[in-house]
Amino acid sequence: MNLNKYHTIIFDCDGVILNSNFQKIEAYRNTALTYGASKSQAEELVEHHIKLTGISRYIKFEYFLKEIMGEEVTDSSMSKLIKNLNTEVVNLLKDCEVTSGIEKLKAKTKISTWMVASGGDEEELRFLFKEKNIASYFEGGIYGSPSSKYEIVEERLKDKNFLPALFLGDSLYDIQTAQKYNLDFIFVYGWTDLDDWKRICDKNRLTYIEKIEDLI
């Protein structure tokens, strides 16, 4: 694949740059239990999180409060959940693996601007990337919730130099985002938590790779 044709390369974070999908699952489970949910209610949130991989935690916690806990969604409850999840994620992800080959791929795609579009919390992402010494690779910006991936891409499309663009992702939402905005897409399956990823990729005639280093 000729990567040099792309003005922009968009990376999802969890499961693409960081081996963090399963740590995120544990973080959601712990956050629900800390909030006061039963084990079964915590598992309901985990299942909802996996189903909506790549989508903002704000949407997931609204569902958790209304549909699982049977509570009204308030600023106080949302703030408590977001704060607790942030603490859990930072603690669990501080030692998680960074994808190999990222430095070599950056050297290979010097003319492309790199950016991150993630469902993770934006400030949390920027902190983790700085801690892992990879923030400088993404000169196009590191973006996350509360903005959705749709909103992130729509904002960047205002830049006349944004296209053509390639999206590297590992979730159904990543695929849908690329399709909605006519972006080229490669599915990265090595760390995905999408069980039927191959069927979905084959159905949509998508290219797939195991890890980022396969592009080198």
C-alpha positions as CSV (number, residue, x, y, z in Angstrom):
1,M,0.0,0.0,0.0
2,N,1.2,3.5,-0.9
3,L,0.9,5.4,2.4
4,N,2.5,8.5,1.0
5,K,-0.7,9.4,-0.9
6,Y,-2.4,10.3,2.4
7,H,-2.3,13.8,3.7
8,T,-3.7,12.5,7.0
9,I,-3.5,9.3,8.9
10,I,-6.1,8.9,11.7
11,F,-5.4,6.4,14.5
12,D,-7.9,5.0,17.0
13,C,-6.1,4.6,20.4
14,D,-7.4,1.5,22.3
15,G,-6.5,-1.7,20.4
16,V,-4.5,0.2,17.7
17,I,-1.9,2.3,19.4
18,L,-2.2,0.8,22.9
19,N,-3.0,-2.7,24.0
20,S,-5.7,-1.4,26.3
21,N,-9.1,-2.8,25.3
22,F,-9.2,-5.4,28.0
23,Q,-7.8,-3.0,30.6
24,K,-10.6,-0.6,29.7
25,I,-13.1,-3.4,30.3
26,E,-11.8,-3.9,33.8
27,A,-11.9,-0.1,34.4
28,Y,-15.6,0.1,33.5
29,R,-16.3,-2.9,35.7
30,N,-14.4,-1.4,38.7
31,T,-16.1,2.0,38.2
32,A,-19.6,0.4,38.3
33,L,-18.8,-1.5,41.4
34,T,-17.3,1.6,43.1
35,Y,-20.5,3.5,42.2
36,G,-22.6,0.9,44.1
37,A,-23.7,-1.4,41.3
38,S,-24.1,-5.2,41.9
39,K,-21.8,-7.6,40.1
40,S,-24.5,-8.4,37.6
41,Q,-25.2,-4.7,37.0
42,A,-21.4,-4.1,36.5
43,E,-21.3,-6.9,33.9
44,E,-24.3,-5.2,32.1
45,L,-22.2,-2.1,31.8
46,V,-19.2,-4.0,30.6
47,E,-21.3,-5.7,27.9
48,H,-22.7,-2.3,26.9
49,H,-19.2,-0.9,26.7
50,I,-17.9,-3.7,24.5
51,K,-21.0,-3.3,22.2
52,L,-20.2,0.4,21.9
53,T,-16.4,0.2,21.7
54,G,-15.0,3.5,20.4
55,I,-18.0,5.5,21.5
56,S,-17.9,8.2,24.2
57,R,-18.0,7.1,27.9
58,Y,-20.6,9.8,28.5
59,I,-23.1,8.0,26.3
60,K,-22.3,4.7,28.1
61,F,-22.7,6.1,31.5
62,E,-26.1,7.8,30.6
63,Y,-27.3,4.3,29.6
64,F,-25.8,2.8,32.8
65,L,-27.6,5.3,35.1
66,K,-31.0,5.2,33.3
67,E,-31.3,1.6,32.0
68,I,-29.2,-0.4,34.4
69,M,-29.3,1.5,37.7
70,G,-32.8,3.0,37.1
71,E,-31.6,6.4,38.2
72,E,-32.0,10.0,36.9
73,V,-28.9,11.2,35.0
74,T,-27.5,14.1,37.0
75,D,-24.4,16.2,36.7
76,S,-23.2,14.9,40.1
77,S,-23.6,11.2,39.2
78,M,-22.0,11.7,35.8
79,S,-19.1,13.6,37.2
80,K,-18.5,10.9,39.8
81,L,-18.5,8.1,37.2
82,I,-16.3,10.0,34.8
83,K,-13.8,10.9,37.6
84,N,-13.7,7.3,38.9
85,L,-13.2,5.9,35.4
86,N,-10.4,8.3,34.6
87,T,-8.6,7.2,37.8
88,E,-9.1,3.5,36.9
89,V,-7.9,4.0,33.3
90,V,-4.8,5.9,34.2
91,N,-3.8,3.3,36.8
92,L,-4.5,0.3,34.5
93,L,-3.1,1.8,31.3
94,K,0.2,3.3,32.7
95,D,2.0,0.0,32.0
96,C,0.1,-1.2,28.9
97,E,1.9,-2.0,25.7
98,V,2.5,0.5,23.0
99,T,2.3,-0.9,19.4
100,S,5.6,-1.8,17.9
101,G,6.9,-0.1,14.8
102,I,5.3,3.2,15.4
103,E,8.6,5.1,15.1
104,K,9.5,3.3,11.8
105,L,6.0,4.0,10.4
106,K,6.3,7.6,11.3
107,A,9.6,7.8,9.4
108,K,8.0,6.1,6.4
109,T,5.0,8.5,6.3
110,K,6.9,11.8,6.8
111,I,4.6,13.7,4.4
112,S,1.4,12.6,6.3
113,T,0.0,14.4,9.3
114,W,-0.9,11.9,12.1
115,M,-3.8,12.4,14.5
116,V,-5.8,10.4,17.1
117,A,-9.6,10.1,17.1
118,S,-10.6,8.1,20.1
119,G,-13.7,7.4,22.3
120,G,-11.4,7.8,25.3
121,D,-11.3,11.0,27.4
122,E,-9.3,13.6,25.6
123,E,-7.3,14.9,28.5
124,E,-6.7,11.3,29.7
125,L,-5.4,10.4,26.3
126,R,-3.0,13.4,26.1
127,F,-1.7,12.6,29.6
128,L,-1.1,8.9,28.7
129,F,0.6,9.7,25.4
130,K,2.9,12.2,27.1
131,E,3.7,9.7,29.8
132,K,4.6,7.1,27.1
133,N,6.6,9.6,25.1
134,I,4.5,9.1,21.9
135,A,2.5,12.4,21.9
136,S,5.0,14.1,19.5
137,Y,4.1,11.6,16.7
138,F,0.6,13.1,16.5
139,E,1.2,16.6,15.3
140,G,-2.3,16.7,13.9
141,G,-3.8,16.5,17.4
142,I,-4.9,13.9,20.0
143,Y,-8.7,14.1,20.2
144,G,-11.3,12.2,22.3
145,S,-14.5,12.5,24.3
146,P,-16.7,14.3,25.0
147,S,-16.5,14.9,21.2
148,S,-17.6,11.9,19.1
149,K,-15.4,10.5,16.3
150,Y,-17.9,11.9,13.9
151,E,-17.5,15.4,15.4
152,I,-13.7,15.1,15.4
153,V,-13.5,14.1,11.7
154,E,-16.1,16.8,10.7
155,E,-14.0,19.5,12.4
156,R,-10.9,18.3,10.6
157,L,-12.6,18.2,7.3
158,K,-12.8,22.0,7.4
159,D,-9.0,21.9,6.7
160,K,-8.6,21.8,2.9
161,N,-5.4,19.8,3.4
162,F,-7.0,17.0,5.4
163,L,-7.9,14.7,2.5
164,P,-7.0,12.1,1.3
165,A,-7.1,10.4,4.7
166,L,-6.6,6.9,6.1
167,F,-8.3,5.6,9.2
168,L,-6.7,2.8,11.3
169,G,-9.2,1.3,13.7
170,D,-10.4,-1.8,15.4
171,S,-14.1,-1.3,16.1
172,L,-17.4,-1.2,14.2
173,Y,-17.7,2.5,15.1
174,D,-14.3,3.1,13.5
175,I,-15.6,1.4,10.3
176,Q,-18.8,3.4,10.3
177,T,-16.9,6.7,10.8
178,A,-14.6,5.9,7.8
179,Q,-17.6,5.0,5.7
180,K,-19.6,8.0,6.6
181,Y,-16.8,10.4,5.6
182,N,-15.5,8.4,2.7
183,L,-12.1,7.7,4.3
184,D,-9.9,4.8,3.4
185,F,-9.8,2.3,6.2
186,I,-7.6,-0.5,7.5
187,F,-8.9,-2.8,10.3
188,V,-6.2,-3.6,13.0
189,Y,-7.3,-6.9,14.5
190,G,-4.4,-7.9,16.8
191,W,-5.9,-6.4,20.0
192,T,-9.5,-5.9,19.0
193,D,-12.4,-6.9,21.2
194,L,-14.8,-7.2,18.2
195,D,-15.5,-10.9,18.1
196,D,-16.8,-11.2,14.5
197,W,-14.3,-8.7,13.0
198,K,-13.3,-10.9,10.1
199,R,-16.9,-11.5,8.9
200,I,-17.5,-7.7,9.1
201,C,-14.3,-6.9,7.3
202,D,-15.0,-9.5,4.6
203,K,-18.6,-8.2,4.2
204,N,-17.4,-4.7,3.8
205,R,-14.3,-5.7,1.7
206,L,-11.9,-4.0,4.1
207,T,-8.2,-4.5,4.3
208,Y,-7.0,-5.8,7.7
209,I,-3.7,-6.2,9.4
210,E,-2.7,-7.7,12.7
211,K,-0.5,-4.8,14.0
212,I,0.7,-1.4,12.9
213,E,4.1,-2.7,12.1
214,D,2.6,-4.7,9.2
215,L,2.4,-1.4,7.3
216,I,6.2,-0.9,7.4
